[in-house]
Amino acid sequence: MAANRRNLEQLINLWDSQVGLPPLLPRLGPHPEYDSFGVSVAVGMLLKSLQPGRYQNHTQYETIRKFRAAFSNLYHASAEGAASMASLGRDVAKTYLTTCPTQSLWFERFAKGCLRRMGQEVHQDLAVTSLIMVELLRILDKEWGETQGVAQEKITVMGAYVAIAFCGSFRGHEVLLVDLHGLIKYARMELVEGGHHYCIIPLLGRFKNEDGERYHLTPLASRTASGIELEIWVQRLVNLKVSQGLERGPAFSNRTGQPLDTKWLELEILDRLHLIQGERPDLIPADVMVHEDYGLSRSFRRGATMEARNRGVAKNDIDAMNRWRNAENSTGRRPRLNMQDHYSDIKQMIPALLRFSLAL
């Protein structure tokens, strides 16, 4: 700012002393009566930043920047924004021209200034290890045997959720993509490879850079090296859903077949981890804030990947396990196939894919 002022003063003096005319500088105002720079959104972001956050007495930049995205999405969906959009290019590579206030040069500089002054404090979810998983499923199995009705239904969902999340190295929201129809179909088969029983976990949904619904079949060991009984919990979930008269839709759903709300699920699971902390401080140290440091989003995936590496699973096998997130989410597209075709497609890869979950 000071440098700009000095340079402009020199420019004005040179023109005044040697040309005899004032320089042709742009007018600084008045500005339009409406908000053309996104100032209102910027003010909202600043006010939000003053509120207490999850880890500090202020809200992090990663949270307040969502206001910009929300406003931009609303603007481009509005009659004004949609009509003002223009694109350069065709097919895949395109550049869009927009008059959205939060895409202005002023707002870009404001956002960069916020980031530099506030910084970014990243808190990664702690990893759930195989030993913690064994203890967690032991507690859930004990509760499952001692309860019935709605209480037992909740335990079934919790056990199946954590077992699939850990053994499949899935993020929290990916587990919710498990398809009930495919799960029932393969749960009724006896699947064996190299003397090891395994389960097929089918994921169904819309994925990045893909059109239409897609199946992604993941073979997982029925029982892992550390004693995680995946198949038992999968069968319990299948039996529960069939007893509720549900055979299609998301596997993790309520009694009406609607997708499960994971808020209560996360709280219940973290409560069990807190119980493990009290009983086994050798697994979860006493100084760990369980409800702050663990989460469904990435704790199970980080734990599974860490365990696989520690147990000598080859990097290629880990990459093969995550192939549907890497290769199939790339810009290259594959034809949509039914479940049986997908199963035939991955059959040759089952030994490599099983090495991951067998080692856990």
Secondary structure, DSSP 8 states (H G I E B T S, - for coil): -HHHHHHHHHHHHHIIIIISS-----------SS-SS-HHHHHHHHHHHTS--SSSSS--HHHHTHHHHHHHHHHHHSHHHHHH-EEEE-SS-EEEE---GGGSHHHHHHHHHHHHHH-----------HHHHHHHHHHHHHHHHH--THHHHHHHHHHHHHHHHHHTT--HHHHTTBBHHHHHHHHTS--EETTEEEEEEEEEE--TT--S-EEEEEEEESB-TT--BHHHHHHHHHHHHHHTT--SSBSSB-TTS-B--HHHHHHHHHHHHHHHHHH-TTTS-TT--HHHH--TTTHHHHHHHHHHHHTT--HHHHHHHTHHHHTTTSS-------HHHHHHHHGGGHHHHHHHHHH-
